[in-house]
Amino acid sequence: MKINTDAGLILDTDRDFTAAERHILQKLFLWESMAESIEQFRQKKNEAMLKGWNSSGPVPVSGALSAVTADMEKRVARRLKEGDATKK
């Protein structure tokens, strides 16, 4: 799968991420749509990074993972802001 970042990076999940990072990304794609706040998304990201894949332990944050999760945070913020705007 290819992931395009806001900064123009094109990342390949097979080439640019470890198996543990791919597992974490799968979880975070779900939390991107479910998080009720940026803080909750960050908490889930940190929990996943500490737990690792199959409870393997902490996963080092690569540049690729950092770029994708930063974009995810922006999308969560945008979604929450748009949701707040529709409630007014």
SEKOLRO-797138 format. One record per atom (N, C-alpha, C, O): residue number from 1; y, x, z; atom name. Coordinates in nm, 3 decimals. Layout:
REM residues N
+-------+---------+---------+---------+--------+
: domar :       v :       u :       w : vodren :
+-------+---------+---------+---------+--------+
:   NUM :       Y :       X :       Z :     CA :
...
+-------+---------+---------+---------+--------+
***
This chain:
REM residues 88
+-------+---------+---------+---------+--------+
: domar :       v :       u :       w : vodren :
+-------+---------+---------+---------+--------+
:     1 :  -0.116 :   0.085 :   0.000 :      N :
:     1 :   0.000 :   0.000 :   0.000 :     CA :
:     1 :   0.123 :   0.090 :   0.000 :      C :
:     1 :   0.126 :   0.193 :   0.067 :      O :
:     2 :   0.223 :   0.050 :  -0.074 :      N :
:     2 :   0.349 :   0.123 :  -0.079 :     CA :
:     2 :   0.451 :   0.051 :   0.010 :      C :
:     2 :   0.457 :  -0.072 :   0.012 :      O :
:     3 :   0.529 :   0.129 :   0.081 :      N :
:     3 :   0.636 :   0.076 :   0.165 :     CA :
:     3 :   0.766 :   0.140 :   0.119 :      C :
:     3 :   0.776 :   0.263 :   0.114 :      O :
:     4 :   0.864 :   0.058 :   0.084 :      N :
:     4 :   0.997 :   0.106 :   0.046 :     CA :
:     4 :   1.090 :   0.093 :   0.165 :      C :
:     4 :   1.101 :  -0.015 :   0.224 :      O :
:     5 :   1.157 :   0.201 :   0.202 :      N :
:     5 :   1.249 :   0.196 :   0.314 :     CA :
:     5 :   1.391 :   0.170 :   0.265 :      C :
:     5 :   1.421 :   0.186 :   0.146 :      O :
:     6 :   1.477 :   0.130 :   0.357 :      N :
:     6 :   1.617 :   0.107 :   0.323 :     CA :
:     6 :   1.685 :   0.235 :   0.275 :      C :
:     6 :   1.781 :   0.230 :   0.199 :      O :
:     7 :   1.634 :   0.349 :   0.318 :      N :
:     7 :   1.691 :   0.478 :   0.278 :     CA :
:     7 :   1.642 :   0.524 :   0.141 :      C :
:     7 :   1.683 :   0.630 :   0.093 :      O :
:     8 :   1.555 :   0.445 :   0.079 :      N :
:     8 :   1.507 :   0.478 :  -0.054 :     CA :
:     8 :   1.376 :   0.555 :  -0.058 :      C :
:     8 :   1.331 :   0.596 :  -0.165 :      O :
:     9 :   1.315 :   0.576 :   0.057 :      N :
:     9 :   1.184 :   0.643 :   0.060 :     CA :
:     9 :   1.076 :   0.547 :   0.012 :      C :
:     9 :   1.079 :   0.428 :   0.044 :      O :
:    10 :   0.982 :   0.599 :  -0.062 :      N :
:    10 :   0.864 :   0.521 :  -0.102 :     CA :
:    10 :   0.745 :   0.589 :  -0.036 :      C :
:    10 :   0.708 :   0.700 :  -0.072 :      O :
:    11 :   0.687 :   0.520 :   0.061 :      N :
:    11 :   0.577 :   0.576 :   0.138 :     CA :
:    11 :   0.446 :   0.509 :   0.100 :      C :
:    11 :   0.440 :   0.388 :   0.080 :      O :
:    12 :   0.343 :   0.589 :   0.091 :      N :
:    12 :   0.209 :   0.540 :   0.059 :     CA :
:    12 :   0.128 :   0.541 :   0.188 :      C :
:    12 :   0.112 :   0.646 :   0.251 :      O :
:    13 :   0.076 :   0.426 :   0.228 :      N :
:    13 :   0.005 :   0.419 :   0.356 :     CA :
:    13 :  -0.119 :   0.508 :   0.358 :      C :
:    13 :  -0.156 :   0.558 :   0.464 :      O :
:    14 :  -0.183 :   0.528 :   0.244 :      N :
:    14 :  -0.301 :   0.616 :   0.241 :     CA :
:    14 :  -0.264 :   0.763 :   0.253 :      C :
:    14 :  -0.337 :   0.841 :   0.314 :      O :
:    15 :  -0.153 :   0.800 :   0.196 :      N :
:    15 :  -0.115 :   0.941 :   0.189 :     CA :
:    15 :  -0.022 :   0.984 :   0.303 :      C :
:    15 :  -0.035 :   1.095 :   0.355 :      O :
:    16 :   0.070 :   0.896 :   0.341 :      N :
:    16 :   0.178 :   0.937 :   0.432 :     CA :
:    16 :   0.156 :   0.900 :   0.579 :      C :
:    16 :   0.236 :   0.938 :   0.664 :      O :
:    17 :   0.048 :   0.828 :   0.609 :      N :
:    17 :   0.023 :   0.785 :   0.746 :     CA :
:    17 :  -0.120 :   0.819 :   0.787 :      C :
:    17 :  -0.212 :   0.814 :   0.706 :      O :
:    18 :  -0.137 :   0.853 :   0.913 :      N :
:    18 :  -0.272 :   0.873 :   0.966 :     CA :
:    18 :  -0.336 :   0.737 :   0.988 :      C :
:    18 :  -0.269 :   0.633 :   0.982 :      O :
:    19 :  -0.465 :   0.737 :   1.014 :      N :
:    19 :  -0.535 :   0.612 :   1.043 :     CA :
:    19 :  -0.475 :   0.544 :   1.165 :      C :
:    19 :  -0.459 :   0.421 :   1.167 :      O :
:    20 :  -0.441 :   0.621 :   1.268 :      N :
:    20 :  -0.381 :   0.564 :   1.388 :     CA :
:    20 :  -0.245 :   0.501 :   1.357 :      C :
:    20 :  -0.213 :   0.394 :   1.407 :      O :
:    21 :  -0.165 :   0.568 :   1.274 :      N :
:    21 :  -0.035 :   0.513 :   1.236 :     CA :
:    21 :  -0.050 :   0.384 :   1.156 :      C :
:    21 :   0.027 :   0.290 :   1.176 :      O :
:    22 :  -0.147 :   0.378 :   1.068 :      N :
:    22 :  -0.171 :   0.255 :   0.991 :     CA :
:    22 :  -0.209 :   0.141 :   1.084 :      C :
:    22 :  -0.163 :   0.028 :   1.066 :      O :
:    23 :  -0.290 :   0.169 :   1.182 :      N :
:    23 :  -0.330 :   0.067 :   1.280 :     CA :
:    23 :  -0.207 :   0.015 :   1.355 :      C :
:    23 :  -0.191 :  -0.105 :   1.374 :      O :
:    24 :  -0.121 :   0.106 :   1.396 :      N :
:    24 :   0.001 :   0.068 :   1.467 :     CA :
:    24 :   0.092 :  -0.014 :   1.376 :      C :
:    24 :   0.149 :  -0.114 :   1.419 :      O :
:    25 :   0.106 :   0.028 :   1.251 :      N :
:    25 :   0.189 :  -0.048 :   1.157 :     CA :
:    25 :   0.138 :  -0.191 :   1.140 :      C :
:    25 :   0.218 :  -0.284 :   1.131 :      O :
:    26 :   0.007 :  -0.209 :   1.134 :      N :
:    26 :  -0.048 :  -0.344 :   1.122 :     CA :
:    26 :  -0.003 :  -0.431 :   1.238 :      C :
:    26 :   0.037 :  -0.546 :   1.218 :      O :
:    27 :  -0.009 :  -0.377 :   1.358 :      N :
:    27 :   0.035 :  -0.452 :   1.476 :     CA :
:    27 :   0.185 :  -0.481 :   1.468 :      C :
:    27 :   0.230 :  -0.592 :   1.498 :      O :
:    28 :   0.261 :  -0.381 :   1.426 :      N :
:    28 :   0.407 :  -0.398 :   1.424 :     CA :
:    28 :   0.453 :  -0.493 :   1.315 :      C :
:    28 :   0.555 :  -0.559 :   1.332 :      O :
:    29 :   0.381 :  -0.501 :   1.203 :      N :
:    29 :   0.417 :  -0.600 :   1.101 :     CA :
:    29 :   0.407 :  -0.740 :   1.159 :      C :
:    29 :   0.489 :  -0.827 :   1.127 :      O :
:    30 :   0.309 :  -0.763 :   1.244 :      N :
:    30 :   0.297 :  -0.893 :   1.310 :     CA :
:    30 :   0.411 :  -0.913 :   1.408 :      C :
:    30 :   0.475 :  -1.019 :   1.409 :      O :
:    31 :   0.437 :  -0.813 :   1.492 :      N :
:    31 :   0.544 :  -0.827 :   1.591 :     CA :
:    31 :   0.682 :  -0.838 :   1.526 :      C :
:    31 :   0.774 :  -0.894 :   1.586 :      O :
:    32 :   0.697 :  -0.785 :   1.407 :      N :
:    32 :   0.825 :  -0.797 :   1.337 :     CA :
:    32 :   0.863 :  -0.944 :   1.319 :      C :
:    32 :   0.981 :  -0.979 :   1.327 :      O :
:    33 :   0.766 :  -1.029 :   1.296 :      N :
:    33 :   0.794 :  -1.171 :   1.275 :     CA :
:    33 :   0.788 :  -1.252 :   1.404 :      C :
:    33 :   0.835 :  -1.366 :   1.407 :      O :
:    34 :   0.730 :  -1.197 :   1.510 :      N :
:    34 :   0.711 :  -1.273 :   1.633 :     CA :
:    34 :   0.805 :  -1.234 :   1.747 :      C :
:    34 :   0.828 :  -1.315 :   1.838 :      O :
:    35 :   0.859 :  -1.115 :   1.744 :      N :
:    35 :   0.940 :  -1.066 :   1.856 :     CA :
:    35 :   1.059 :  -1.158 :   1.881 :      C :
:    35 :   1.127 :  -1.201 :   1.788 :      O :
:    36 :   1.082 :  -1.186 :   2.007 :      N :
:    36 :   1.194 :  -1.273 :   2.046 :     CA :
:    36 :   1.321 :  -1.194 :   2.073 :      C :
:    36 :   1.426 :  -1.252 :   2.097 :      O :
:    37 :   1.312 :  -1.061 :   2.069 :      N :
:    37 :   1.428 :  -0.975 :   2.088 :     CA :
:    37 :   1.396 :  -0.835 :   2.034 :      C :
:    37 :   1.280 :  -0.800 :   2.014 :      O :
:    38 :   1.500 :  -0.759 :   2.011 :      N :
:    38 :   1.482 :  -0.620 :   1.971 :     CA :
:    38 :   1.409 :  -0.545 :   2.082 :      C :
:    38 :   1.322 :  -0.462 :   2.055 :      O :
:    39 :   1.446 :  -0.575 :   2.206 :      N :
:    39 :   1.383 :  -0.508 :   2.319 :     CA :
:    39 :   1.232 :  -0.534 :   2.321 :      C :
:    39 :   1.154 :  -0.442 :   2.347 :      O :
:    40 :   1.191 :  -0.658 :   2.293 :      N :
:    40 :   1.049 :  -0.689 :   2.292 :     CA :
:    40 :   0.978 :  -0.613 :   2.180 :      C :
:    40 :   0.869 :  -0.561 :   2.200 :      O :
:    41 :   1.041 :  -0.606 :   2.062 :      N :
:    41 :   0.981 :  -0.531 :   1.952 :     CA :
:    41 :   0.966 :  -0.384 :   1.990 :      C :
:    41 :   0.861 :  -0.324 :   1.966 :      O :
:    42 :   1.069 :  -0.326 :   2.049 :      N :
:    42 :   1.063 :  -0.185 :   2.090 :     CA :
:    42 :   0.955 :  -0.163 :   2.196 :      C :
:    42 :   0.885 :  -0.062 :   2.194 :      O :
:    43 :   0.943 :  -0.258 :   2.288 :      N :
:    43 :   0.841 :  -0.248 :   2.391 :     CA :
:    43 :   0.701 :  -0.248 :   2.328 :      C :
:    43 :   0.616 :  -0.167 :   2.365 :      O :
:    44 :   0.678 :  -0.339 :   2.234 :      N :
:    44 :   0.547 :  -0.346 :   2.167 :     CA :
:    44 :   0.520 :  -0.219 :   2.086 :      C :
:    44 :   0.407 :  -0.171 :   2.081 :      O :
:    45 :   0.625 :  -0.167 :   2.023 :      N :
:    45 :   0.610 :  -0.041 :   1.948 :     CA :
:    45 :   0.571 :   0.072 :   2.043 :      C :
:    45 :   0.478 :   0.148 :   2.015 :      O :
:    46 :   0.641 :   0.083 :   2.155 :      N :
:    46 :   0.612 :   0.190 :   2.251 :     CA :
:    46 :   0.472 :   0.175 :   2.310 :      C :
:    46 :   0.401 :   0.275 :   2.327 :      O :
:    47 :   0.432 :   0.052 :   2.341 :      N :
:    47 :   0.297 :   0.029 :   2.394 :     CA :
:    47 :   0.192 :   0.073 :   2.292 :      C :
:    47 :   0.094 :   0.139 :   2.328 :      O :
:    48 :   0.213 :   0.037 :   2.167 :      N :
:    48 :   0.117 :   0.074 :   2.062 :     CA :
:    48 :   0.111 :   0.225 :   2.045 :      C :
:    48 :   0.003 :   0.281 :   2.026 :      O :
:    49 :   0.226 :   0.291 :   2.050 :      N :
:    49 :   0.230 :   0.437 :   2.034 :     CA :
:    49 :   0.159 :   0.507 :   2.149 :      C :
:    49 :   0.093 :   0.609 :   2.129 :      O :
:    50 :   0.173 :   0.453 :   2.270 :      N :
:    50 :   0.108 :   0.514 :   2.386 :     CA :
:    50 :  -0.043 :   0.487 :   2.389 :      C :
:    50 :  -0.122 :   0.575 :   2.424 :      O :
:    51 :  -0.081 :   0.365 :   2.352 :      N :
:    51 :  -0.223 :   0.328 :   2.355 :     CA :
:    51 :  -0.300 :   0.394 :   2.241 :      C :
:    51 :  -0.416 :   0.435 :   2.258 :      O :
:    52 :  -0.237 :   0.405 :   2.126 :      N :
:    52 :  -0.303 :   0.465 :   2.011 :     CA :
:    52 :  -0.401 :   0.370 :   1.945 :      C :
:    52 :  -0.398 :   0.249 :   1.968 :      O :
:    53 :  -0.485 :   0.425 :   1.865 :      N :
:    53 :  -0.583 :   0.349 :   1.788 :     CA :
:    53 :  -0.713 :   0.346 :   1.866 :      C :
:    53 :  -0.769 :   0.451 :   1.898 :      O :
:    54 :  -0.762 :   0.227 :   1.898 :      N :
:    54 :  -0.887 :   0.214 :   1.976 :     CA :
:    54 :  -0.874 :   0.283 :   2.111 :      C :
:    54 :  -0.968 :   0.345 :   2.160 :      O :
:    55 :  -0.755 :   0.272 :   2.170 :      N :
:    55 :  -0.725 :   0.335 :   2.299 :     CA :
:    55 :  -0.749 :   0.486 :   2.296 :      C :
:    55 :  -0.795 :   0.545 :   2.394 :      O :
:    56 :  -0.716 :   0.549 :   2.183 :      N :
:    56 :  -0.738 :   0.693 :   2.166 :     CA :
:    56 :  -0.632 :   0.777 :   2.235 :      C :
:    56 :  -0.646 :   0.899 :   2.243 :      O :
:    57 :  -0.527 :   0.714 :   2.283 :      N :
:    57 :  -0.420 :   0.788 :   2.348 :     CA :
:    57 :  -0.298 :   0.797 :   2.260 :      C :
:    57 :  -0.297 :   0.747 :   2.147 :      O :
:    58 :  -0.192 :   0.859 :   2.312 :      N :
:    58 :  -0.064 :   0.862 :   2.242 :     CA :
:    58 :  -0.072 :   0.915 :   2.099 :      C :
:    58 :  -0.148 :   1.007 :   2.068 :      O :
:    59 :   0.007 :   0.851 :   2.013 :      N :
:    59 :   0.016 :   0.889 :   1.873 :     CA :
:    59 :   0.152 :   0.953 :   1.851 :      C :
:    59 :   0.254 :   0.891 :   1.881 :      O :
:    60 :   0.157 :   1.077 :   1.799 :      N :
:    60 :   0.287 :   1.139 :   1.770 :     CA :
:    60 :   0.361 :   1.060 :   1.662 :      C :
:    60 :   0.300 :   1.009 :   1.568 :      O :
:    61 :   0.492 :   1.052 :   1.677 :      N :
:    61 :   0.574 :   0.977 :   1.582 :     CA :
:    61 :   0.610 :   1.069 :   1.465 :      C :
:    61 :   0.682 :   1.167 :   1.481 :      O :
:    62 :   0.559 :   1.035 :   1.348 :      N :
:    62 :   0.592 :   1.113 :   1.227 :     CA :
:    62 :   0.724 :   1.062 :   1.170 :      C :
:    62 :   0.774 :   0.957 :   1.210 :      O :
:    63 :   0.780 :   1.138 :   1.079 :      N :
:    63 :   0.902 :   1.095 :   1.012 :     CA :
:    63 :   0.882 :   0.966 :   0.935 :      C :
:    63 :   0.970 :   0.880 :   0.933 :      O :
:    64 :   0.765 :   0.954 :   0.872 :      N :
:    64 :   0.736 :   0.833 :   0.794 :     CA :
:    64 :   0.729 :   0.711 :   0.885 :      C :
:    64 :   0.786 :   0.606 :   0.854 :      O :
:    65 :   0.659 :   0.724 :   0.997 :      N :
:    65 :   0.647 :   0.611 :   1.090 :     CA :
:    65 :   0.782 :   0.576 :   1.150 :      C :
:    65 :   0.814 :   0.458 :   1.167 :      O :
:    66 :   0.859 :   0.676 :   1.182 :      N :
:    66 :   0.993 :   0.654 :   1.237 :     CA :
:    66 :   1.082 :   0.579 :   1.138 :      C :
:    66 :   1.155 :   0.488 :   1.177 :      O :
:    67 :   1.076 :   0.616 :   1.011 :      N :
:    67 :   1.157 :   0.550 :   0.907 :     CA :
:    67 :   1.118 :   0.404 :   0.892 :      C :
:    67 :   1.205 :   0.317 :   0.881 :      O :
:    68 :   0.988 :   0.376 :   0.892 :      N :
:    68 :   0.943 :   0.238 :   0.874 :     CA :
:    68 :   0.977 :   0.154 :   0.996 :      C :
:    68 :   1.021 :   0.040 :   0.981 :      O :
:    69 :   0.957 :   0.207 :   1.116 :      N :
:    69 :   0.985 :   0.127 :   1.235 :     CA :
:    69 :   1.135 :   0.104 :   1.252 :      C :
:    69 :   1.176 :   0.001 :   1.306 :      O :
:    70 :   1.217 :   0.198 :   1.208 :      N :
:    70 :   1.362 :   0.177 :   1.211 :     CA :
:    70 :   1.401 :   0.061 :   1.119 :      C :
:    70 :   1.484 :  -0.022 :   1.156 :      O :
:    71 :   1.341 :   0.055 :   1.001 :      N :
:    71 :   1.365 :  -0.057 :   0.910 :     CA :
:    71 :   1.316 :  -0.188 :   0.971 :      C :
:    71 :   1.381 :  -0.292 :   0.958 :      O :
:    72 :   1.202 :  -0.183 :   1.037 :      N :
:    72 :   1.148 :  -0.304 :   1.101 :     CA :
:    72 :   1.246 :  -0.356 :   1.206 :      C :
:    72 :   1.270 :  -0.476 :   1.215 :      O :
:    73 :   1.301 :  -0.265 :   1.286 :      N :
:    73 :   1.398 :  -0.306 :   1.389 :     CA :
:    73 :   1.518 :  -0.374 :   1.325 :      C :
:    73 :   1.567 :  -0.475 :   1.376 :      O :
:    74 :   1.566 :  -0.321 :   1.214 :      N :
:    74 :   1.679 :  -0.382 :   1.144 :     CA :
:    74 :   1.644 :  -0.523 :   1.097 :      C :
:    74 :   1.725 :  -0.615 :   1.108 :      O :
:    75 :   1.523 :  -0.540 :   1.045 :      N :
:    75 :   1.481 :  -0.673 :   0.998 :     CA :
:    75 :   1.465 :  -0.770 :   1.114 :      C :
:    75 :   1.496 :  -0.889 :   1.101 :      O :
:    76 :   1.415 :  -0.722 :   1.228 :      N :
:    76 :   1.404 :  -0.808 :   1.346 :     CA :
:    76 :   1.544 :  -0.853 :   1.389 :      C :
:    76 :   1.566 :  -0.971 :   1.416 :      O :
:    77 :   1.637 :  -0.759 :   1.394 :      N :
:    77 :   1.774 :  -0.793 :   1.433 :     CA :
:    77 :   1.835 :  -0.894 :   1.337 :      C :
:    77 :   1.902 :  -0.988 :   1.380 :      O :
:    78 :   1.813 :  -0.874 :   1.208 :      N :
:    78 :   1.866 :  -0.966 :   1.107 :     CA :
:    78 :   1.805 :  -1.105 :   1.123 :      C :
:    78 :   1.875 :  -1.206 :   1.117 :      O :
:    79 :   1.674 :  -1.110 :   1.144 :      N :
:    79 :   1.605 :  -1.238 :   1.161 :     CA :
:    79 :   1.657 :  -1.311 :   1.284 :      C :
:    79 :   1.681 :  -1.432 :   1.280 :      O :
:    80 :   1.674 :  -1.238 :   1.394 :      N :
:    80 :   1.722 :  -1.301 :   1.517 :     CA :
:    80 :   1.866 :  -1.348 :   1.501 :      C :
:    80 :   1.902 :  -1.455 :   1.550 :      O :
:    81 :   1.948 :  -1.269 :   1.434 :      N :
:    81 :   2.088 :  -1.308 :   1.412 :     CA :
:    81 :   2.095 :  -1.432 :   1.324 :      C :
:    81 :   2.172 :  -1.524 :   1.353 :      O :
:    82 :   2.015 :  -1.436 :   1.218 :      N :
:    82 :   2.013 :  -1.553 :   1.130 :     CA :
:    82 :   1.962 :  -1.676 :   1.204 :      C :
:    82 :   2.011 :  -1.786 :   1.184 :      O :
:    83 :   1.863 :  -1.656 :   1.290 :      N :
:    83 :   1.811 :  -1.766 :   1.370 :     CA :
:    83 :   1.916 :  -1.821 :   1.465 :      C :
:    83 :   1.925 :  -1.942 :   1.484 :      O :
:    84 :   1.995 :  -1.731 :   1.525 :      N :
:    84 :   2.103 :  -1.774 :   1.614 :     CA :
:    84 :   2.210 :  -1.849 :   1.537 :      C :
:    84 :   2.268 :  -1.945 :   1.588 :      O :
:    85 :   2.237 :  -1.807 :   1.414 :      N :
:    85 :   2.340 :  -1.872 :   1.332 :     CA :
:    85 :   2.299 :  -2.014 :   1.295 :      C :
:    85 :   2.385 :  -2.102 :   1.286 :      O :
:    86 :   2.171 :  -2.038 :   1.275 :      N :
:    86 :   2.127 :  -2.173 :   1.237 :     CA :
:    86 :   2.125 :  -2.268 :   1.356 :      C :
:    86 :   2.120 :  -2.389 :   1.338 :      O :
:    87 :   2.130 :  -2.214 :   1.477 :      N :
:    87 :   2.130 :  -2.298 :   1.597 :     CA :
:    87 :   2.269 :  -2.348 :   1.631 :      C :
:    87 :   2.284 :  -2.438 :   1.714 :      O :
:    88 :   2.371 :  -2.292 :   1.568 :      N :
:    88 :   2.511 :  -2.331 :   1.599 :     CA :
:    88 :   2.552 :  -2.452 :   1.521 :      C :
:    88 :   2.666 :  -2.498 :   1.535 :      O :
+-------+---------+---------+---------+--------+
***
